[in-house]
Amino acid sequence: MSRQVDNVIHVPGALILGAGLAGLFTALKLSPFPACIVAGAQAGTTGSSVWAQGGIAAAIGPEDTWTSHLADTLAAGAGTTDRDIAAVVASEAHTRIDDLLRYGAPFDRNADGSLALAREAAHSAARIVHVSGDRAGAEVTRCLADAAIAEPSIDILEGFHALELAMEAGRVTGFFARYGSGAGAKLVLFRAPAIIFATGGLGSIYAVTTNPPESRGEGLGMVARAGAIIADPEFVQFHPTAIAVGRDPAPLATEALRGEGATLVDETGRRFMTTVHAAAELAPRDVVARAIHREIGIGHRVFLDCRAALGAKFAEHFPTVYAACISAGVDPTAQPIPVAPAAHYHMGGIASDTNGRSSLPGLWAVGECASTGLHGANRLASNSLLEALVFGARVADDVKNSVLITATRSEPPAPTRFAAPAPPQILRETMAKNVGLERDADGLAAALATIGSLERASGGEPSLLNMTATAKLVAAAALERRESRGAHFRLDYPQAEKSGARSFLTLADAEKIAASVPEKSRTARSS
Ligand SMILES: Cc1cc2nc3c(=O)[nH]c(=O)nc-3n(C[C@H](O)[C@H](O)[C@H](O)COP(=O)(O)OP(=O)(O)OC[C@H]3O[C@@H](n4cnc5c(N)ncnc54)[C@H](O)[C@@H]3O)c2cc1C
């Protein structure tokens, strides 16, 4: 991309890319150390954070312990979770929930004033704090955005589309971002002593997803293109119960519905999870998602039946899901909800350590774009917002302790909202078909070939190259992992074999893997 910039903005402290829960919380924990949050759209309205329905896991209940939360996290991770990281997260959870209460998070409470705790799949105790049933993400993110806007040490710049890292002498010193669109688009270079990526997930590079359009792996791709180590990219979680009414993105029917007793049935009313797993509908997400995928694959339709478990309480307890159903012509108090799996959460990401440092000096990563090792091969429900909080606080401490505030910043330009090109439909389709819930060598080779052709046809558009870099890392790591584990299922290698080792690779490694695929396999299956 051309380095001819229209403006250079010097930020004196931390420069945070992303205004979801991870970016906002990190900025608040940095205060009074100066932070500037740059994001595509208005803080408090953007990213997956606003859409989170279930809530945040924390061992708060009188009978619960953080070691029990740790054990559940390790069990869900299918042998690939980093135990030390999971212990850090489970043991610091309560303190981070106290932080949110101080920022005004309106968590639901019991009649005696204690926090109301819900149970979700694969948790051995009720330990999810929530807001108005299913509005945790929207309400907590709004609170944090209000607190950040009111905080004098935090600047928030909206409407910028970040495209590429700026590196000086091997250190990340900023990023290039575009604002405006078409002929009027301008390029800005942001520079700062500490750069923090909080850019969220990658769901929208898949054809069927629960993620908002801005969650398309651009932050991960940008960092990978600068040479950073990426961890576990092959582990993509599919939510079992997206509401299947033909919408893009697909609205979500939260796991908490199954926690309340809702059952999965086919078009005849047959409940099939009881024959798949001892925990039936509360089995780990990958097990439930694959069971639904297979039922659909053999011609059934699948529904979430909430009538007996919730009935008339539905609208009050789950207002977001209720509204999504009603707007699609489904009354969940009277009818089962049609559901199907959808790309939902990326366990992999920018490899980051206990303080959120990436492999590139000067760059930290936090939230869904990071891979700390907490989630292993399969995330435990409601652990992702928690991870963003725990590492947001750790990144803030590390930056405050290691970075010096530099000269004052220049005045920012006034941007319009960015109009970033959407991921090409062919990319989304090949990811869904060949790098989805069930994978095999031929399909992955075909996906890598399609990604390669899109790159060659990109004309050097950095936004597209960020997305294809992310897609390539997911597909290449999935091809290399010749086993099945957690969310990664290989039809040609159905057993777990690699004793839980995590994957660490760079984009150059992924390119070598793609180049080593024999021509015959690349064309064996069209993508
Ligand atoms: C429907 C749904 C329900 C969920 N429910 C739960 C739940 O109950 N509990 C739970 O723990 N987790 C849940 N999750 C997952 C959780 O919401 C996410 O993992 C978490 O919110 C990620 O937060 P984040 O701050 O890292 O990223 P996000 O909230 O996605 O924010 C990313 C930010 O980066 C910005 N950005 C990205 N790329 C660029 C770019 N190139 N230029 C400029 N800005 C950019 C975006 O605009 C956005 O501001 C859910 C996810 C979904 C989709």
The ligand as a Tripos MOL2 file, in Angstrom:
@<TRIPOS>MOLECULE
LIG
   53    58     1     0     0
SMALL
NO_CHARGES

@<TRIPOS>ATOM
      1 C1        -23.9330  -13.3790   19.3620 C.3       1 LIG1
      2 C2        -22.7830  -13.5470   20.3160 C.ar      1 LIG1
      3 C3        -23.0180  -13.8990   21.6440 C.ar      1 LIG1
      4 C4        -21.9440  -14.0650   22.5370 C.ar      1 LIG1
      5 N1        -22.2070  -14.3440   23.8560 N.ar      1 LIG1
      6 C5        -21.1660  -14.3890   24.7360 C.ar      1 LIG1
      7 C6        -21.3970  -14.5440   26.1270 C.ar      1 LIG1
      8 O1        -22.5330  -14.6070   26.5740 O.2       1 LIG1
      9 N2        -20.3350  -14.5940   26.9540 N.ar      1 LIG1
     10 C7        -19.0510  -14.5030   26.5080 C.ar      1 LIG1
     11 O2        -18.1130  -14.5670   27.3170 O.2       1 LIG1
     12 N3        -18.8030  -14.3330   25.1910 N.ar      1 LIG1
     13 C8        -19.8290  -14.2620   24.3040 C.ar      1 LIG1
     14 N4        -19.5660  -14.0740   22.9780 N.ar      1 LIG1
     15 C9        -18.1810  -13.8370   22.5500 C.3       1 LIG1
     16 C10       -17.7830  -12.4170   22.9920 C.3       1 LIG1
     17 O3        -18.8600  -11.5430   22.7630 O.3       1 LIG1
     18 C11       -16.5610  -11.9380   22.2180 C.3       1 LIG1
     19 O4        -15.5360  -12.8760   22.2710 O.3       1 LIG1
     20 C12       -16.0510  -10.6340   22.8370 C.3       1 LIG1
     21 O5        -17.0980   -9.6970   22.9130 O.3       1 LIG1
     22 C13       -14.9050  -10.0730   22.0420 C.3       1 LIG1
     23 O6        -14.6190   -8.7950   22.5520 O.3       1 LIG1
     24 P1        -13.4810   -7.9380   21.8790 P.3       1 LIG1
     25 O7        -13.4940   -6.6170   22.5850 O.co2     1 LIG1
     26 O8        -12.2440   -8.7290   21.8640 O.co2     1 LIG1
     27 O9        -13.9350   -7.7630   20.3660 O.3       1 LIG1
     28 P2        -15.2170   -7.0330   19.7490 P.3       1 LIG1
     29 O10       -16.2570   -6.7470   20.7570 O.co2     1 LIG1
     30 O11       -15.6330   -7.8330   18.5650 O.co2     1 LIG1
     31 O12       -14.6540   -5.6130   19.2840 O.3       1 LIG1
     32 C14       -13.7370   -5.5130   18.2200 C.3       1 LIG1
     33 C15       -13.5160   -4.0530   17.8970 C.3       1 LIG1
     34 O13       -12.4660   -3.9310   16.9230 O.3       1 LIG1
     35 C16       -12.8850   -3.0420   15.8790 C.3       1 LIG1
     36 N5        -12.1430   -3.3910   14.6580 N.ar      1 LIG1
     37 C17       -11.8900   -4.6430   14.1680 C.ar      1 LIG1
     38 N6        -11.1380   -4.5490   13.0410 N.ar      1 LIG1
     39 C18       -10.9110   -3.2210   12.8460 C.ar      1 LIG1
     40 C19       -10.1930   -2.4850   11.8570 C.ar      1 LIG1
     41 N7         -9.5710   -3.0910   10.8440 N.pl3     1 LIG1
     42 N8        -10.1800   -1.1270   11.9570 N.ar      1 LIG1
     43 C20       -10.8260   -0.4790   12.9660 C.ar      1 LIG1
     44 N9        -11.5050   -1.1410   13.9460 N.ar      1 LIG1
     45 C21       -11.5490   -2.4840   13.8730 C.ar      1 LIG1
     46 C22       -14.4020   -3.2540   15.7910 C.3       1 LIG1
     47 O14       -15.0330   -2.1740   15.1300 O.3       1 LIG1
     48 C23       -14.7210   -3.3440   17.2890 C.3       1 LIG1
     49 O15       -14.7910   -2.0370   17.8310 O.3       1 LIG1
     50 C24       -20.6210  -13.9070   22.0710 C.ar      1 LIG1
     51 C25       -20.3820  -13.5770   20.7410 C.ar      1 LIG1
     52 C26       -21.4570  -13.3840   19.8680 C.ar      1 LIG1
     53 C27       -21.1820  -13.0040   18.4390 C.3       1 LIG1
@<TRIPOS>BOND
     1     1     2 1
     2     2     3 ar
     3     2    52 ar
     4     3     4 ar
     5     4     5 ar
     6     4    50 ar
     7     5     6 ar
     8     6     7 ar
     9     6    13 1
    10     7     8 2
    11     7     9 ar
    12     9    10 ar
    13    10    11 2
    14    10    12 ar
    15    12    13 ar
    16    13    14 ar
    17    14    15 1
    18    14    50 ar
    19    15    16 1
    20    16    17 1
    21    16    18 1
    22    18    19 1
    23    18    20 1
    24    20    21 1
    25    20    22 1
    26    22    23 1
    27    23    24 1
    28    24    25 2
    29    24    26 1
    30    24    27 1
    31    27    28 1
    32    28    29 2
    33    28    30 1
    34    28    31 1
    35    31    32 1
    36    32    33 1
    37    33    34 1
    38    33    48 1
    39    34    35 1
    40    35    36 1
    41    35    46 1
    42    36    37 ar
    43    36    45 ar
    44    37    38 ar
    45    38    39 ar
    46    39    40 ar
    47    39    45 ar
    48    40    41 1
    49    40    42 ar
    50    42    43 ar
    51    43    44 ar
    52    44    45 ar
    53    46    47 1
    54    46    48 1
    55    48    49 1
    56    50    51 ar
    57    51    52 ar
    58    52    53 1
@<TRIPOS>SUBSTRUCTURE
     1 LIG1         1 GROUP 0 **** ****
